[in-house]
């Protein structure tokens, strides 16, 4: 079982260049459809690096957002959304204090579910605002982009890439409810891959495996109201019935902001790459001695792990 491939930022850049269909001596034209918030703060460094390598970066964003502002390394194109500034501030920023508020578990869970519904509805209507902007869609269609860079946790960019018939690079941490595994058709056995919130390791007792299989069932409800509407949006835009799995399966390359230093090994597909650490501000190379020692330790741990599964 592969333990994964850790790709530094230069490799990320190379992967995006490979997808560009122009001549090697020319920079590509990249359409970026980011997720707002911390997702964009992670992606922005990659956008800046690609611009420095000679690629033309165009970012599409709602006109009301938290962090996506004009920068000198990309062209920002905005579209209207059906919210005022006051509604935006209230919906996305108004209840941040709840993170620090003490309350019973059940009450916190219900409040969290309600907030997730509110935030999901906001991003869905934002996506509708993009797709219903016919002039912008025609402009994007005529702009001859080479590739779409997007975070599929907000599937709007993946749907747009499918509509424009462009290869897509997914830049993400993960997608709830194992939608990333379904999109890549990657094996995802519950017997040894710990599920979100279970706090299990990859060595589980029988009861822990039962827990590992039951926890995702509760998350399915969250994913139902968070992601199901995007299938309807995609079907409307593409003029044919499609599912969210169909949209995600069109991803050419999946770049996961994680690595197996902090996560348990799991199966991966050939188009899945791990780029954890690309946002570290002061990365320094290991000494030769530490590199050799780390390689031997990793090889030993992988060997022990593989033996434990056979």
RACOR-V918546 format. One record per residue. N is the residue number from 0. SS is DSSP state (helix for helix, strand for strand, loop for the rest). OMEGA is omega in whole degrees, -180 to 180 (999 if undefined). NEAR is the number of other ideal C-beta (glycine too) atoms within 10 Angstrom. Layout:
((N;SS;OMEGA;NEAR) (N;SS;OMEGA;NEAR))
//
This chain:
((0;loop;-178;14) (1;loop;179;13) (2;loop;177;18) (3;loop;-179;21) (4;loop;-179;14) (5;strand;-175;15) (6;loop;175;20) (7;loop;-176;12) (8;helix;176;17) (9;helix;178;11) (10;helix;175;15) (11;helix;179;22) (12;helix;180;17) (13;helix;180;11) (14;helix;179;18) (15;helix;180;25) (16;helix;-179;19) (17;helix;-178;15) (18;helix;-180;18) (19;loop;-172;18) (20;loop;180;11) (21;loop;180;12) (22;loop;-175;6) (23;loop;-176;7) (24;loop;-178;6) (25;loop;174;12) (26;loop;178;16) (27;loop;178;20) (28;strand;-171;16) (29;strand;175;25) (30;strand;-177;24) (31;strand;176;29) (32;strand;-172;25) (33;loop;167;25) (34;loop;-177;22) (35;loop;178;20) (36;loop;-178;16) (37;helix;177;11) (38;helix;-180;18) (39;helix;180;20) (40;helix;176;14) (41;helix;-177;19) (42;helix;-173;24) (43;helix;179;20) (44;helix;178;15) (45;helix;178;23) (46;helix;180;21) (47;helix;-180;14) (48;helix;179;17) (49;helix;176;24) (50;helix;179;18) (51;helix;179;10) (52;loop;174;13) (53;loop;-180;11) (54;loop;178;23) (55;strand;-175;17) (56;strand;177;21) (57;strand;-178;16) (58;strand;177;24) (59;strand;-175;23) (60;strand;171;21) (61;strand;-179;21) (62;loop;174;16) (63;loop;-180;19) (64;loop;-176;17) (65;loop;-169;14) (66;loop;-174;13) (67;loop;-177;24) (68;loop;-179;11) (69;loop;177;9) (70;strand;-177;14) (71;loop;-179;7) (72;loop;172;14) (73;strand;175;20) (74;strand;-177;14) (75;strand;175;15) (76;strand;-176;16) (77;strand;176;16) (78;strand;-177;17) (79;loop;173;14) (80;loop;-175;21) (81;loop;178;11) (82;loop;171;19) (83;loop;178;10) (84;helix;-180;9) (85;helix;179;9) (86;helix;178;14) (87;helix;-179;19) (88;helix;-178;13) (89;helix;-176;13) (90;helix;-173;15) (91;helix;-174;20) (92;helix;-169;9) (93;loop;-174;14) (94;loop;180;15) (95;helix;-178;8) (96;helix;-178;7) (97;helix;178;12) (98;helix;-175;7) (99;loop;-178;6) (100;loop;178;10) (101;loop;179;5) (102;loop;178;11) (103;loop;-175;8) (104;helix;-177;7) (105;helix;179;8) (106;helix;179;10) (107;helix;179;13) (108;helix;-179;12) (109;helix;179;12) (110;helix;178;14) (111;helix;178;13) (112;helix;-180;13) (113;helix;179;11) (114;helix;177;15) (115;helix;177;14) (116;helix;-179;13) (117;helix;-179;14) (118;helix;179;15) (119;helix;178;19) (120;helix;179;14) (121;helix;-177;20) (122;helix;178;21) (123;helix;179;21) (124;helix;174;14) (125;helix;178;23) (126;helix;176;24) (127;helix;179;18) (128;helix;177;18) (129;helix;-175;24) (130;helix;179;18) (131;loop;175;15) (132;loop;-173;16) (133;helix;-180;8) (134;helix;179;8) (135;helix;179;17) (136;helix;178;17) (137;helix;179;10) (138;helix;179;11) (139;helix;-180;22) (140;helix;-177;14) (141;loop;-173;8) (142;loop;175;13) (143;loop;175;10) (144;loop;179;21) (145;loop;-174;20) (146;strand;175;25) (147;strand;174;25) (148;strand;-174;28) (149;strand;174;27) (150;loop;-173;26) (151;loop;174;26) (152;loop;168;20) (153;loop;-167;23) (154;loop;-177;30) (155;helix;-179;26) (156;helix;178;25) (157;helix;178;26) (158;helix;-180;30) (159;helix;178;24) (160;helix;179;26) (161;helix;-180;22) (162;helix;-179;17) (163;helix;-179;15) (164;loop;-180;8) (165;loop;172;21) (166;strand;-177;18) (167;strand;174;27) (168;strand;-179;25) (169;strand;-177;28) (170;strand;-168;28) (171;strand;169;21) (172;loop;172;14) (173;loop;175;16) (174;loop;-180;21) (175;helix;176;16) (176;helix;175;20) (177;helix;178;19) (178;helix;177;19) (179;helix;177;22) (180;helix;179;20) (181;helix;-179;16) (182;helix;180;23) (183;helix;-175;20) (184;loop;-178;11) (185;loop;175;16) (186;loop;-175;12) (187;loop;-173;15) (188;loop;179;11) (189;loop;-176;19) (190;loop;-180;10) (191;loop;175;19) (192;loop;-177;19) (193;loop;179;20) (194;loop;-180;18) (195;loop;175;12) (196;loop;-178;10) (197;loop;-175;16) (198;loop;176;10) (199;loop;170;19) (200;loop;178;10) (201;loop;172;15) (202;loop;-172;12) (203;loop;171;18) (204;loop;179;9) (205;helix;-179;7) (206;helix;177;8) (207;helix;176;15) (208;helix;175;15) (209;helix;176;12) (210;helix;-179;17) (211;helix;179;19) (212;helix;-176;13) (213;helix;-177;12) (214;helix;-179;17) (215;helix;-180;18) (216;helix;178;9) (217;helix;-180;10) (218;helix;180;16) (219;helix;179;11) (220;helix;179;11) (221;helix;-179;16) (222;helix;-180;17) (223;helix;-179;11) (224;helix;-179;14) (225;helix;-170;22) (226;helix;-177;20) (227;helix;180;13) (228;helix;-180;19) (229;helix;177;23) (230;helix;177;18) (231;helix;178;14) (232;helix;-180;21) (233;helix;-180;25) (234;helix;178;16) (235;helix;-178;14) (236;helix;-176;19) (237;helix;178;14) (238;loop;173;8) (239;loop;-176;9) (240;loop;176;10) (241;loop;176;20) (242;loop;178;14) (243;helix;177;24) (244;helix;177;12) (245;helix;-179;16) (246;helix;-178;24) (247;helix;-179;26) (248;loop;180;14) (249;loop;179;17) (250;strand;-179;24) (251;strand;-180;17) (252;strand;177;20) (253;strand;179;23) (254;strand;-177;24) (255;strand;178;20) (256;loop;180;19) (257;loop;175;16) (258;loop;-175;16) (259;loop;169;20) (260;loop;-178;12) (261;loop;-177;8) (262;loop;179;16) (263;loop;177;14) (264;loop;178;18) (265;loop;178;20) (266;loop;174;15) (267;loop;177;21) (268;loop;-176;13) (269;loop;-179;9) (270;loop;177;15) (271;strand;-179;21) (272;strand;-179;18) (273;strand;-173;20) (274;loop;-180;22) (275;loop;178;19) (276;loop;-177;16) (277;loop;-180;20) (278;loop;177;15) (279;loop;-174;10) (280;loop;-175;5) (281;loop;178;4) (282;loop;178;10) (283;loop;-180;6) (284;loop;175;7) (285;loop;174;11) (286;loop;-178;9) (287;helix;-179;8) (288;helix;-180;8) (289;helix;178;10) (290;helix;180;11) (291;helix;-179;11) (292;helix;180;12) (293;helix;180;12) (294;helix;179;11) (295;helix;180;10) (296;helix;180;10) (297;helix;180;13) (298;helix;179;11) (299;helix;-178;10) (300;helix;178;13) (301;helix;179;16) (302;helix;179;10) (303;helix;-180;9) (304;helix;179;17) (305;helix;179;12) (306;helix;-179;8) (307;helix;-179;10) (308;helix;-178;12) (309;loop;999;5))
//
